[in-house]
Amino acid sequence: MASNFFINQSIVIHHLKIGGISNSSVFQIGSAGVIKSLSNLYNTGNFEGPAPVSSAEIAQEQQNETPPSSSEIFVPLTGSG
């Protein structure tokens, strides 16, 4: 048996701060009967290739090339049974 809900809302927001929203985020205020997903991808900058490598990516690659220190080496432990 299906139930119908009728909701009257009055929402007042004085201050709203959102830390971050990604492509798969859902931001909702109040009640929603159905949330339909929508995804649009536009090349508004007319880019034709990948972005150049950032300095952070270069630094991370250089860090990964250095051998691990003795405190970073993990030895697998075996069970006592």
VMD Tcl script that builds the backbone (N, CA, C; Angstrom):
set m [mol new atoms 243]
animate dup $m
set s [atomselect $m all]
$s set {name element resname resid chain x y z} {
  {N N MET 1 A 0.841 -1.174 0.000}
  {CA C MET 1 A 0.000 0.000 0.000}
  {C C MET 1 A 0.889 1.240 0.000}
  {N N ALA 2 A 0.718 2.102 -0.967}
  {CA C ALA 2 A 1.535 3.309 -1.088}
  {C C ALA 2 A 0.986 4.411 -0.202}
  {N N SER 3 A 1.903 5.161 0.402}
  {CA C SER 3 A 1.510 6.289 1.248}
  {C C SER 3 A 1.908 7.583 0.567}
  {N N ASN 4 A 1.060 8.584 0.662}
  {CA C ASN 4 A 1.374 9.905 0.135}
  {C C ASN 4 A 1.616 10.845 1.303}
  {N N PHE 5 A 2.713 11.586 1.241}
  {CA C PHE 5 A 3.033 12.552 2.270}
  {C C PHE 5 A 2.969 13.946 1.667}
  {N N PHE 6 A 2.324 14.860 2.332}
  {CA C PHE 6 A 2.266 16.248 1.912}
  {C C PHE 6 A 2.970 17.073 2.975}
  {N N ILE 7 A 4.043 17.754 2.584}
  {CA C ILE 7 A 4.876 18.479 3.538}
  {C C ILE 7 A 4.898 19.950 3.147}
  {N N ASN 8 A 4.530 20.810 4.077}
  {CA C ASN 8 A 4.664 22.254 3.901}
  {C C ASN 8 A 5.867 22.696 4.713}
  {N N GLN 9 A 6.792 23.419 4.078}
  {CA C GLN 9 A 8.014 23.814 4.756}
  {C C GLN 9 A 8.242 25.308 4.628}
  {N N SER 10 A 8.832 25.865 5.663}
  {CA C SER 10 A 9.320 27.235 5.635}
  {C C SER 10 A 10.740 27.187 6.172}
  {N N ILE 11 A 11.710 27.424 5.315}
  {CA C ILE 11 A 13.116 27.292 5.689}
  {C C ILE 11 A 13.791 28.649 5.549}
  {N N VAL 12 A 14.460 29.096 6.615}
  {CA C VAL 12 A 15.209 30.350 6.605}
  {C C VAL 12 A 16.659 30.012 6.931}
  {N N ILE 13 A 17.571 30.404 6.059}
  {CA C ILE 13 A 18.998 30.146 6.264}
  {C C ILE 13 A 19.696 31.498 6.333}
  {N N HIS 14 A 20.295 31.790 7.493}
  {CA C HIS 14 A 20.984 33.063 7.667}
  {C C HIS 14 A 22.431 32.990 7.196}
  {N N HIS 15 A 23.065 31.849 7.387}
  {CA C HIS 15 A 24.464 31.698 6.972}
  {C C HIS 15 A 24.678 30.237 6.590}
  {N N LEU 16 A 25.302 30.008 5.454}
  {CA C LEU 16 A 25.560 28.649 4.986}
  {C C LEU 16 A 26.968 28.594 4.427}
  {N N LYS 17 A 27.778 27.665 4.951}
  {CA C LYS 17 A 29.138 27.492 4.457}
  {C C LYS 17 A 29.304 26.040 4.040}
  {N N ILE 18 A 29.710 25.824 2.803}
  {CA C ILE 18 A 29.932 24.477 2.280}
  {C C ILE 18 A 31.426 24.326 2.058}
  {N N GLY 19 A 32.021 23.307 2.710}
  {CA C GLY 19 A 33.458 23.094 2.606}
  {C C GLY 19 A 33.897 22.629 1.236}
  {N N GLY 20 A 33.109 21.801 0.584}
  {CA C GLY 20 A 33.475 21.323 -0.739}
  {C C GLY 20 A 32.401 20.425 -1.310}
  {N N ILE 21 A 32.269 20.463 -2.608}
  {CA C ILE 21 A 31.304 19.614 -3.306}
  {C C ILE 21 A 32.030 18.975 -4.476}
  {N N SER 22 A 31.891 17.668 -4.608}
  {CA C SER 22 A 32.506 16.970 -5.735}
  {C C SER 22 A 31.433 16.613 -6.754}
  {N N ASN 23 A 31.832 15.930 -7.806}
  {CA C ASN 23 A 30.892 15.598 -8.875}
  {C C ASN 23 A 29.756 14.698 -8.407}
  {N N SER 24 A 29.978 13.899 -7.363}
  {CA C SER 24 A 28.947 12.963 -6.931}
  {C C SER 24 A 28.239 13.425 -5.659}
  {N N SER 25 A 28.371 14.694 -5.290}
  {CA C SER 25 A 27.756 15.197 -4.070}
  {C C SER 25 A 26.274 15.491 -4.273}
  {N N VAL 26 A 25.523 15.352 -3.191}
  {CA C VAL 26 A 24.116 15.744 -3.175}
  {C C VAL 26 A 23.951 16.730 -2.037}
  {N N PHE 27 A 23.511 17.928 -2.346}
  {CA C PHE 27 A 23.250 18.949 -1.336}
  {C C PHE 27 A 21.753 19.169 -1.293}
  {N N GLN 28 A 21.146 18.935 -0.135}
  {CA C GLN 28 A 19.694 18.996 -0.033}
  {C C GLN 28 A 19.290 19.819 1.165}
  {N N ILE 29 A 18.348 20.709 0.957}
  {CA C ILE 29 A 17.713 21.448 2.040}
  {C C ILE 29 A 16.231 21.134 1.948}
  {N N GLY 30 A 15.663 20.596 3.019}
  {CA C GLY 30 A 14.248 20.255 3.014}
  {C C GLY 30 A 14.019 18.844 2.523}
  {N N SER 31 A 12.794 18.560 2.133}
  {CA C SER 31 A 12.406 17.221 1.703}
  {C C SER 31 A 12.329 17.154 0.190}
  {N N ALA 32 A 12.685 16.000 -0.337}
  {CA C ALA 32 A 12.592 15.775 -1.776}
  {C C ALA 32 A 11.946 14.424 -2.000}
  {N N GLY 33 A 10.956 14.366 -2.846}
  {CA C GLY 33 A 10.319 13.094 -3.143}
  {C C GLY 33 A 11.224 12.210 -3.966}
  {N N VAL 34 A 11.860 12.779 -4.978}
  {CA C VAL 34 A 12.735 12.019 -5.868}
  {C C VAL 34 A 13.947 12.884 -6.182}
  {N N ILE 35 A 15.136 12.298 -6.081}
  {CA C ILE 35 A 16.360 12.983 -6.494}
  {C C ILE 35 A 16.848 12.289 -7.755}
  {N N LYS 36 A 16.853 13.001 -8.852}
  {CA C LYS 36 A 17.302 12.436 -10.124}
  {C C LYS 36 A 18.725 12.912 -10.388}
  {N N SER 37 A 19.591 11.973 -10.718}
  {CA C SER 37 A 20.976 12.336 -10.978}
  {C C SER 37 A 21.104 12.983 -12.350}
  {N N LEU 38 A 22.050 13.903 -12.454}
  {CA C LEU 38 A 22.324 14.591 -13.706}
  {C C LEU 38 A 23.817 14.859 -13.764}
  {N N SER 39 A 24.435 14.517 -14.865}
  {CA C SER 39 A 25.861 14.746 -15.023}
  {C C SER 39 A 26.110 15.365 -16.389}
  {N N ASN 40 A 26.726 16.540 -16.397}
  {CA C ASN 40 A 27.072 17.223 -17.641}
  {C C ASN 40 A 28.568 17.489 -17.641}
  {N N LEU 41 A 29.215 17.222 -18.751}
  {CA C LEU 41 A 30.644 17.470 -18.886}
  {C C LEU 41 A 30.851 18.354 -20.107}
  {N N TYR 42 A 31.385 19.549 -19.882}
  {CA C TYR 42 A 31.581 20.496 -20.968}
  {C C TYR 42 A 33.049 20.896 -21.042}
  {N N ASN 43 A 33.573 21.039 -22.234}
  {CA C ASN 43 A 34.928 21.529 -22.450}
  {C C ASN 43 A 34.825 23.015 -22.769}
  {N N THR 44 A 34.583 23.827 -21.735}
  {CA C THR 44 A 34.365 25.255 -21.951}
  {C C THR 44 A 35.641 26.005 -22.295}
  {N N GLY 45 A 36.812 25.406 -22.034}
  {CA C GLY 45 A 38.072 26.077 -22.349}
  {C C GLY 45 A 38.658 25.644 -23.671}
  {N N ASN 46 A 37.945 24.778 -24.418}
  {CA C ASN 46 A 38.427 24.249 -25.703}
  {C C ASN 46 A 39.800 23.598 -25.568}
  {N N PHE 47 A 40.004 22.838 -24.476}
  {CA C PHE 47 A 41.273 22.151 -24.267}
  {C C PHE 47 A 41.376 20.972 -25.220}
  {N N GLU 48 A 42.592 20.719 -25.708}
  {CA C GLU 48 A 42.803 19.642 -26.668}
  {C C GLU 48 A 43.750 18.573 -26.160}
  {N N GLY 49 A 44.270 18.719 -24.939}
  {CA C GLY 49 A 45.205 17.743 -24.395}
  {C C GLY 49 A 45.180 17.771 -22.884}
  {N N PRO 50 A 45.964 16.888 -22.250}
  {CA C PRO 50 A 45.991 16.854 -20.786}
  {C C PRO 50 A 46.682 18.085 -20.213}
  {N N ALA 51 A 46.395 18.373 -18.956}
  {CA C ALA 51 A 47.022 19.504 -18.267}
  {C C ALA 51 A 48.497 19.200 -18.033}
  {N N PRO 52 A 49.345 20.226 -17.956}
  {CA C PRO 52 A 50.763 19.985 -17.676}
  {C C PRO 52 A 50.945 19.436 -16.259}
  {N N VAL 53 A 52.052 18.750 -16.038}
  {CA C VAL 53 A 52.345 18.158 -14.735}
  {C C VAL 53 A 52.610 19.278 -13.735}
  {N N SER 54 A 51.976 19.187 -12.560}
  {CA C SER 54 A 52.151 20.224 -11.538}
  {C C SER 54 A 53.419 19.970 -10.736}
  {N N SER 55 A 53.879 21.006 -10.043}
  {CA C SER 55 A 55.084 20.868 -9.217}
  {C C SER 55 A 54.838 19.899 -8.063}
  {N N ALA 56 A 53.595 19.805 -7.564}
  {CA C ALA 56 A 53.278 18.860 -6.485}
  {C C ALA 56 A 53.409 17.422 -6.982}
  {N N GLU 57 A 52.970 17.157 -8.224}
  {CA C GLU 57 A 53.108 15.808 -8.782}
  {C C GLU 57 A 54.575 15.447 -8.984}
  {N N ILE 58 A 55.381 16.404 -9.428}
  {CA C ILE 58 A 56.816 16.158 -9.621}
  {C C ILE 58 A 57.473 15.842 -8.284}
  {N N ALA 59 A 57.143 16.613 -7.230}
  {CA C ALA 59 A 57.718 16.383 -5.902}
  {C C ALA 59 A 57.318 15.016 -5.367}
  {N N GLN 60 A 56.070 14.606 -5.599}
  {CA C GLN 60 A 55.614 13.300 -5.119}
  {C C GLN 60 A 56.344 12.175 -5.851}
  {N N GLU 61 A 56.548 12.322 -7.161}
  {CA C GLU 61 A 57.284 11.307 -7.914}
  {C C GLU 61 A 58.716 11.192 -7.417}
  {N N GLN 62 A 59.362 12.331 -7.124}
  {CA C GLN 62 A 60.734 12.309 -6.621}
  {C C GLN 62 A 60.791 11.662 -5.243}
  {N N GLN 63 A 59.774 11.903 -4.414}
  {CA C GLN 63 A 59.736 11.308 -3.080}
  {C C GLN 63 A 59.563 9.799 -3.175}
  {N N ASN 64 A 58.769 9.334 -4.140}
  {CA C ASN 64 A 58.545 7.897 -4.305}
  {C C ASN 64 A 59.780 7.184 -4.837}
  {N N GLU 65 A 60.706 7.911 -5.480}
  {CA C GLU 65 A 61.910 7.296 -6.022}
  {C C GLU 65 A 62.971 7.060 -4.957}
  {N N THR 66 A 62.907 7.773 -3.826}
  {CA C THR 66 A 63.910 7.594 -2.781}
  {C C THR 66 A 63.614 6.317 -2.005}
  {N N PRO 67 A 64.651 5.570 -1.599}
  {CA C PRO 67 A 64.405 4.334 -0.849}
  {C C PRO 67 A 63.812 4.643 0.518}
  {N N PRO 68 A 62.970 3.761 1.056}
  {CA C PRO 68 A 62.348 4.012 2.357}
  {C C PRO 68 A 63.378 3.964 3.476}
  {N N SER 69 A 63.141 4.762 4.520}
  {CA C SER 69 A 64.029 4.737 5.680}
  {C C SER 69 A 63.704 3.511 6.523}
  {N N SER 70 A 64.538 3.227 7.522}
  {CA C SER 70 A 64.336 2.030 8.342}
  {C C SER 70 A 63.019 2.092 9.110}
  {N N SER 71 A 62.515 3.294 9.418}
  {CA C SER 71 A 61.248 3.401 10.143}
  {C C SER 71 A 60.051 3.172 9.223}
  {N N GLU 72 A 60.258 3.188 7.887}
  {CA C GLU 72 A 59.170 2.993 6.941}
  {C C GLU 72 A 59.095 1.567 6.416}
  {N N ILE 73 A 60.049 0.703 6.781}
  {CA C ILE 73 A 60.055 -0.673 6.293}
  {C C ILE 73 A 59.148 -1.515 7.187}
  {N N PHE 74 A 58.201 -2.207 6.575}
  {CA C PHE 74 A 57.265 -3.039 7.319}
  {C C PHE 74 A 57.610 -4.506 7.101}
  {N N VAL 75 A 57.612 -5.270 8.179}
  {CA C VAL 75 A 57.889 -6.698 8.118}
  {C C VAL 75 A 56.587 -7.430 8.397}
  {N N PRO 76 A 56.145 -8.334 7.498}
  {CA C PRO 76 A 54.895 -9.049 7.759}
  {C C PRO 76 A 55.034 -9.969 8.970}
  {N N LEU 77 A 54.009 -9.981 9.814}
  {CA C LEU 77 A 54.011 -10.811 11.012}
  {C C LEU 77 A 53.202 -12.069 10.756}
  {N N THR 78 A 53.670 -13.187 11.286}
  {CA C THR 78 A 52.943 -14.444 11.130}
  {C C THR 78 A 52.187 -14.749 12.411}
  {N N GLY 79 A 51.081 -15.480 12.277}
  {CA C GLY 79 A 50.285 -15.847 13.439}
  {C C GLY 79 A 50.974 -16.910 14.275}
  {N N SER 80 A 50.552 -17.071 15.525}
  {CA C SER 80 A 51.174 -18.048 16.422}
  {C C SER 80 A 50.323 -19.313 16.484}
  {N N GLY 81 A 49.998 -19.875 15.361}
  {CA C GLY 81 A 49.138 -21.043 15.442}
  {C C GLY 81 A 49.335 -22.052 14.419}
}
mol reanalyze $m
mol bondsrecalc $m
mol representation Tube
mol addrep $m
